[in-house]
Amino acid sequence: MRNARALLWACPLYVALLVVLFLGEPDHGVEAVQWVAGALLAALVALVVHRSGLLRRRPRVYLSHRRSDSAAETGRVVAALRRRYGRGAVVVGPPAVRSGSSLREEVGRAVSRCDVVCIVIGTDWTASTNSSGRRRLMHVRDPVRVEVETALHAGVATLPVLVDGASAPDPDDLPETMRELADRPAVTVPPGPATTRHDDLFVRLDAQVRADPADPDARPPRLRWSHRLTMVGVALVLLAPFGIRLVSDTVDGVGYLDEPTVAPDGVHVVAVVRGGLWAPPALRIWNSLTGNTEAEYRYGTDEPSAGALTWSPDSRTVAVGDDDGRLTLRAADTLTATRSLAGYRGSFRATGLEWSPDGSRLAAVDGTGALQVWRAVDGALLGSTRVFASYTGRVAWSPRSDAVVVRCDEANELVVVDVSAGGPGPVRRLAAPGPASSVAWSPDGTALAAGFSATPHLVLFHRLPVGFTTQPVARQDAHVGAVAWSPDGTAVATASTAPAGDGVVRVFDGRTGAATGRFPGGPALEQNPLWAPGSDAVAVADTGGIVTWPVHGAAPGRWDSAQRQFGSRLLAWTADNRLLAAGGRDHVVRVWRQGKADPVAEWSVSAWSMLLR
C-alpha cells in the first residue's frame, strides 16, 4: 500500500475517531461505547499506517557500482529501492570529496550512516581496466575498492548484487583486502518484469533491518532516531484524542454543581461543588444578587459529601444528607454544623430529605424504606413508619405541614402519611399505573398531581377528609418527567422528558384536568417546568437555553445558554422576580431579568480553584 493511499484511508478514520470521542455532550450511558469505538478506530488507523510501511523501519542502503560495468542496471536498482524505501533511503556512491578530506574519509562517513552496503556487480566488474590496461581493482585508490574495503572494515552488512547475468567474483580475482566479499551470500537480479525482479533484494534488505536470525549475514540494525521519532509521533497522534478526552472529562466533572437549591428568601443558593477524581468536594452558598460566595464547607479527602440539601423556611439553616446517611443541620451564614439528626438507618444517602413548610419538622426516607420524622428545634426523632421495601423514596410535605407524600422508583403506588406534632400517623396507599416519576402538592394542599411513564401519564388525586379520589388526565398522551402546580393552584404544568417523552410542555386545569396549553419545550429535567410567580408563564430549560411560555398567548421569551443534555440542574425565581438557572455545560450560574437578552449576574466555580486548593 503506497504512503499516499494509506494517508487517504487513515485521515477519514482519524476524523471518525475525533467525531466519536468529541461529538455531542458526554453522557454516561454511551461513554463506554465511545471509548470502545474510539479504541477500535485508533487500532484501525494504526493498522492502515503499518500496512503502508510508514511505521516499518526502513533500511538505509549505500550503493556501490562501477559505471563502465553496470550503469544502466544500477539505475534500475536505485529506482526500485527508492520506490520501496523512499528517496532518502538510498545513497549512491562514491560521495563527493570535500576540501581538506579524502575519498576514504568521505566513504567512511557515508557508510557509517547506512544499514547495508550493496555492491552492484556486472560481468565486467572484476576485469575492468584503466587506460594503462591495469585492472582497476588492483589500484588502491579505485573508488569501488575503497567502498568495499571500508564496508568490510567497518563491519557494515555487505551484500553483493549480481546483475546482467554476472556470477559471484572469484577470490583469486580480488585483492587480499577484498577477498572477504567472496564469502558473502549474493543476491541475483534476474532479467524480467520490473515489478518482480528485485523481490529477492528486498527480502534480504528487510531481513537485515529485522536482524533475522535465519539470515547468517543479517546483523543487528543500527539505531536511528528518525525512526524512533516517527513511531513516537504516530503514537502521540493516536493517543492525544484519548488524553484530551480524559482530561476534558476530568476537568468537566470538577466544579460541577450538584443538588443546587434556592432558599425560600429567593436570594441564596446552596450546592455541592464536586471535585471530580482529583479533589474533595465542597458545600457552598452564594448570593444570587451578587454572585459572591457567602459560606463554604470543605469536605475532607475521606469524608462522605452531601447527597441531599434542603432549606429551612426561614432560610437560616440548611439540612444536609450525606452520602453515608448522616443528616446534619448547618447554619446558613457559616455552614458550621449545629446538630445531627439521629435515627437514620442504612448506609445509603438520604434520597428524600425535606423540611416542613412551617419549619417545625424534617422528614426523610432512610435506607430501609422507613419514613423518619424529626423535630427541627432539637433534632429529636419523633417517630418512623415503614412505607416501602426500598430506600429510593422521595418525600414532599403538604403545604399545611400535616402530611407527607412518598414516591418510590420501584413501587406502583404513592404513600401519603399524616404527620402530627407527635410524629407519623395513619398511612394511605394510592394505587398508581406505575412508579411515579414526579409528584407535587397543590398550593392549598387539597390535591396531588403525579406523573408516570405508564398510562395514564398524569393523575390528579383530590384530598378528602377520609382519603383521596383519583382523576386520570386523558389529554396527557406522553411520558411525564415533571409536574408543577401554578402558584394560584388553578393549573398544572407537565414536562414530557425526552427521549422517553415528546419534549412538550403541557398545561391543564387543576380542577377538571382539561388541557389549556401546549408548548414545544424540548427535553427537560425533573426540576422543570417552573411557574412564574404570577402564574402567567411557564419556564423550562432545554439543551439550547431557557424558554418562558406565557400561558395567555403573549410572545415567549428565550435566553440562549447551552445547558447539559437534559436542560438545567436548577431553575428558580429570585426574590426580585428574576430567573435563575444553573448547571450549564460551562458550570456557570446565570440570572436573567425579564426582557433582557444578557444575564444580569453570573458566577461559576473554577476547576483549578478546586484542584489547587
Secondary structure, DSSP 4 states (H G I P E B T S, - for coil): --HHHHHHHHHHHHHHHHHHHHSS---HHHHHHHHHHHHHHHHHHHHHHHHHTSSSPPP-EEEE--HHHHHHHHHHHHHHHHHHH-GGGEEESSPPPPTT--HHHHHHHHHHT-SEEEEEE-TTTTT-B-TTS-BGGGSTT-HHHHHHHHHHHHT-EEEEEE-TT--PPPGGGS-GGGGGGGGSPPEE--SS-TTTTTHHHHHHHHHHHHT-TT-TT--PPPP-HHHHHHHHHHHHHHHHHHHHHHHHHHHHHEEEEEEEEE-TTSSEEEEEEEETTTS--EEEEEETTT--EEEEEEPPTTS--EEEEEE-TTSSEEEEEETTS-EEEEETTT--EEEEE----SSS--SEEEE-TTSSEEEEE-TTSEEEEEETTT--EEEEEE--SSS-EEEEE-TTSSEEEEEETT-SEEEEEEEETTEEEEEEEEE-SS-EEEEEE-TTSSEEEEEESSSSSEEEEEEETTEEEEEE-TT--S---EEEE-TTSSEEEEE--TTTS---EEEEETTT--EEEEE---S--TT--EE-TTSSEEEEEETTEEEEEETTSPPPEEEE--BBTTB-SEEEE-TTS-EEEE-BTT-EEEEE-TT-SS-SEEEE--HHHHH--
